Amino acid sequence: MTIEPSGVDLARQALLAAREAARKNGATGKKPKRRTTTVVRRDGREPLELGSAISRMMTERGMTAPAAAEASSPTSTPSWPRSCPNSPGG
């Protein structure tokens, strides 16, 4: 008594058959290489990172970052001791 393949076994057999058929038809199985070089455009422009592009746009248009962004920077002095003098840090 033999058990007929089903589910995963059947799918595995179908995949192997498809791969063999592809090899017979001349498929190489190699993926094209990803392009890893930086593209330099002929007009002198180069791609920018998103943050750099936004900073440049804000500078060109005379915009400033919101106060909330400036207050969250690691170099800013914390205002917690001033606003809560009874806190352990204050």
LODO-307920 format. One record per residue: residue in one letter; residue number from 1; x, z negated, y of N, C-alpha, C, CB in turn. Coordinates in steps of 0.05 Angstrom, whole numbers, plus 5000, padded with zeros to 4 digits. Glycine has a CB too. Example, Ala and Ser with C-alpha at 12.3 -4.5 7.8 and 13.67 -1.06 7.14 Angstrom:
2
{site "a",1,{5264,4844,4886},{5246,4844,4910},{5264,4844,4934},{5226,4819,4911}}
{site "s",2,{5257,4858,4955},{5273,4857,4979},{5258,4843,5001},{5282,4886,4988}}
# end
This chain:
90
{site "m",1,{5017,5000,4976},{5000,5000,5000},{5018,5000,5025},{4981,4975,5000}}
{site "t",2,{5017,5021,5041},{5032,5023,5066},{5014,5018,5090},{5045,5050,5068}}
{site "i",3,{5026,5005,5109},{5011,4999,5133},{5017,5021,5154},{5019,4971,5145}}
{site "e",4,{4996,5033,5165},{5000,5053,5185},{5008,5041,5211},{4974,5070,5188}}
{site "p",5,{5027,5054,5225},{5036,5042,5251},{5014,5043,5272},{5061,5058,5261}}
{site "s",6,{5014,5023,5288},{4995,5022,5310},{5007,5007,5333},{4968,5008,5301}}
{site "g",7,{4996,5010,5356},{5005,4995,5380},{5033,5003,5388},{5003,4965,5375}}
{site "v",8,{5050,4983,5389},{5078,4987,5399},{5093,5005,5380},{5092,4960,5401}}
{site "d",9,{5090,5003,5354},{5104,5020,5335},{5097,5049,5339},{5098,5011,5307}}
{site "l",10,{5072,5054,5343},{5062,5082,5348},{5073,5093,5374},{5032,5083,5348}}
{site "a",11,{5074,5076,5394},{5084,5085,5420},{5114,5091,5418},{5079,5064,5442}}
{site "r",12,{5129,5074,5403},{5158,5078,5400},{5163,5104,5385},{5170,5054,5384}}
{site "q",13,{5148,5110,5365},{5151,5135,5350},{5145,5159,5368},{5133,5136,5325}}
{site "a",14,{5125,5157,5385},{5118,5179,5403},{5140,5183,5423},{5091,5173,5417}}
{site "l",15,{5152,5161,5433},{5174,5164,5452},{5198,5177,5440},{5181,5136,5463}}
{site "l",16,{5205,5169,5416},{5228,5181,5402},{5223,5211,5397},{5234,5167,5376}}
{site "a",17,{5199,5218,5389},{5193,5246,5385},{5195,5262,5411},{5164,5249,5372}}
{site "a",18,{5185,5250,5432},{5186,5264,5458},{5215,5268,5467},{5171,5249,5480}}
{site "r",19,{5232,5248,5463},{5261,5250,5470},{5274,5272,5454},{5275,5223,5466}}
{site "e",20,{5269,5273,5428},{5281,5293,5411},{5272,5321,5420},{5274,5289,5382}}
{site "a",21,{5247,5324,5426},{5236,5350,5435},{5249,5358,5462},{5206,5349,5439}}
{site "a",22,{5254,5339,5480},{5266,5345,5505},{5295,5353,5501},{5265,5320,5524}}
{site "r",23,{5310,5340,5483},{5337,5348,5477},{5339,5377,5466},{5350,5328,5457}}
{site "k",24,{5320,5384,5449},{5319,5411,5438},{5313,5432,5460},{5298,5412,5416}}
{site "n",25,{5299,5424,5480},{5292,5442,5501},{5313,5443,5523},{5265,5435,5514}}
{site "g",26,{5335,5428,5520},{5357,5430,5539},{5357,5408,5560},{5356,5456,5553}}
{site "a",27,{5342,5388,5558},{5342,5366,5577},{5368,5350,5573},{5317,5348,5575}}
{site "t",28,{5381,5343,5596},{5406,5329,5594},{5403,5299,5593},{5424,5336,5617}}
{site "g",29,{5382,5289,5606},{5377,5260,5606},{5392,5245,5627},{5383,5248,5579}}
{site "k",30,{5408,5260,5643},{5423,5247,5664},{5407,5247,5690},{5450,5261,5668}}
{site "k",31,{5408,5225,5704},{5394,5223,5730},{5413,5233,5751},{5385,5194,5736}}
{site "p",32,{5403,5245,5772},{5421,5254,5794},{5433,5229,5808},{5405,5272,5815}}
{site "k",33,{5458,5232,5817},{5471,5210,5830},{5458,5205,5857},{5501,5216,5834}}
{site "r",34,{5457,5179,5864},{5446,5171,5890},{5467,5177,5911},{5438,5141,5890}}
{site "r",35,{5458,5185,5934},{5476,5190,5956},{5483,5164,5969},{5464,5211,5976}}
{site "t",36,{5508,5157,5969},{5516,5131,5981},{5532,5134,6007},{5533,5116,5961}}
{site "t",37,{5536,5158,6016},{5551,5162,6041},{5533,5160,6064},{5566,5189,6040}}
{site "t",38,{5544,5153,6087},{5528,5152,6112},{5526,5180,6124},{5542,5132,6132}}
{site "v",39,{5502,5186,6132},{5497,5213,6143},{5504,5212,6173},{5468,5221,6139}}
{site "v",40,{5521,5230,6181},{5528,5233,6210},{5514,5258,6219},{5559,5234,6215}}
{site "r",41,{5497,5255,6239},{5483,5278,6249},{5501,5294,6268},{5457,5269,6263}}
{site "r",42,{5495,5320,6269},{5512,5337,6285},{5509,5333,6315},{5507,5366,6279}}
{site "d",43,{5486,5321,6323},{5482,5317,6352},{5494,5291,6362},{5452,5318,6358}}
{site "g",44,{5511,5278,6345},{5524,5254,6354},{5510,5228,6348},{5530,5255,6382}}
{site "r",45,{5484,5230,6339},{5469,5205,6334},{5475,5196,6305},{5439,5210,6337}}
{site "e",46,{5476,5170,6301},{5479,5159,6274},{5456,5141,6269},{5506,5145,6271}}
{site "p",47,{5448,5137,6244},{5427,5119,6237},{5433,5090,6245},{5420,5120,6207}}
{site "l",48,{5414,5075,6255},{5417,5048,6263},{5402,5029,6244},{5409,5043,6292}}
{site "e",49,{5411,5005,6242},{5395,4985,6228},{5371,4978,6245},{5412,4959,6221}}
{site "l",50,{5350,4968,6232},{5325,4963,6247},{5329,4943,6270},{5304,4952,6228}}
{site "g",51,{5342,4921,6264},{5347,4900,6285},{5362,4911,6308},{5361,4877,6273}}
{site "s",52,{5383,4927,6303},{5399,4939,6324},{5382,4959,6341},{5423,4954,6313}}
{site "a",53,{5365,4974,6327},{5348,4993,6342},{5328,4979,6360},{5333,5011,6322}}
{site "i",54,{5316,4957,6350},{5297,4942,6366},{5311,4929,6390},{5283,4921,6349}}
{site "s",55,{5335,4917,6385},{5350,4905,6407},{5357,4925,6429},{5375,4891,6397}}
{site "r",56,{5366,4949,6420},{5373,4970,6439},{5349,4979,6455},{5385,4994,6424}}
{site "m",57,{5326,4982,6441},{5301,4991,6454},{5293,4970,6475},{5279,4996,6434}}
{site "m",58,{5295,4944,6468},{5287,4923,6487},{5305,4923,6511},{5287,4896,6473}}
{site "t",59,{5331,4927,6507},{5350,4927,6529},{5345,4951,6547},{5379,4928,6518}}
{site "e",60,{5340,4975,6535},{5336,4999,6551},{5311,4996,6568},{5333,5023,6533}}
{site "r",61,{5291,4982,6558},{5265,4980,6573},{5263,4954,6589},{5242,4981,6553}}
{site "g",62,{5285,4939,6591},{5285,4915,6607},{5268,4892,6596},{5276,4921,6635}}
{site "m",63,{5264,4891,6570},{5248,4871,6558},{5266,4848,6549},{5232,4882,6534}}
{site "t",64,{5254,4824,6547},{5269,4801,6537},{5254,4790,6513},{5272,4779,6559}}
{site "a",65,{5269,4775,6497},{5257,4763,6473},{5239,4740,6481},{5279,4753,6454}}
{site "p",66,{5217,4735,6467},{5199,4713,6473},{5214,4687,6472},{5175,4714,6455}}
{site "a",67,{5203,4667,6486},{5216,4640,6487},{5216,4628,6460},{5200,4622,6507}}
{site "a",68,{5196,4633,6443},{5196,4621,6416},{5220,4631,6400},{5170,4628,6402}}
{site "a",69,{5228,4656,6403},{5250,4666,6388},{5276,4654,6398},{5252,4697,6390}}
{site "e",70,{5278,4649,6424},{5302,4637,6435},{5305,4608,6427},{5302,4640,6465}}
{site "a",71,{5282,4594,6425},{5283,4565,6418},{5290,4561,6389},{5256,4553,6425}}
{site "s",72,{5285,4581,6372},{5291,4577,6344},{5319,4585,6336},{5271,4593,6328}}
{site "s",73,{5335,4594,6356},{5362,4601,6349},{5379,4577,6343},{5375,4617,6373}}
{site "p",74,{5398,4579,6325},{5413,4555,6317},{5431,4544,6339},{5430,4562,6293}}
{site "t",75,{5437,4559,6360},{5454,4549,6381},{5439,4534,6402},{5469,4571,6394}}
{site "s",76,{5412,4535,6402},{5397,4521,6423},{5396,4491,6417},{5368,4532,6424}}
{site "t",77,{5395,4475,6438},{5394,4446,6435},{5366,4438,6427},{5403,4432,6461}}
{site "p",78,{5363,4420,6408},{5336,4412,6400},{5322,4396,6422},{5337,4396,6374}}
{site "s",79,{5297,4401,6426},{5281,4386,6446},{5266,4363,6434},{5262,4405,6461}}
{site "w",80,{5269,4358,6408},{5255,4337,6394},{5261,4309,6406},{5261,4338,6364}}
{site "p",81,{5286,4301,6410},{5290,4274,6421},{5278,4270,6449},{5320,4269,6423}}
{site "r",82,{5276,4291,6465},{5264,4288,6492},{5234,4285,6490},{5271,4312,6509}}
{site "s",83,{5221,4300,6471},{5192,4299,6470},{5182,4275,6454},{5182,4325,6458}}
{site "c",84,{5198,4264,6437},{5191,4240,6421},{5213,4219,6423},{5184,4248,6392}}
{site "p",85,{5214,4204,6444},{5236,4184,6447},{5236,4163,6425},{5234,4171,6474}}
{site "n",86,{5214,4158,6412},{5213,4137,6391},{5221,4147,6364},{5185,4125,6390}}
{site "s",87,{5228,4172,6362},{5236,4183,6336},{5264,4173,6328},{5236,4214,6336}}
{site "p",88,{5271,4173,6302},{5297,4163,6293},{5320,4178,6306},{5299,4165,6264}}
{site "g",89,{5317,4203,6312},{5339,4218,6325},{5340,4215,6355},{5336,4247,6319}}
{site "g",90,{5320,4202,6367},{5318,4201,6396},{5327,4176,6408},{5292,4206,6404}}
# end
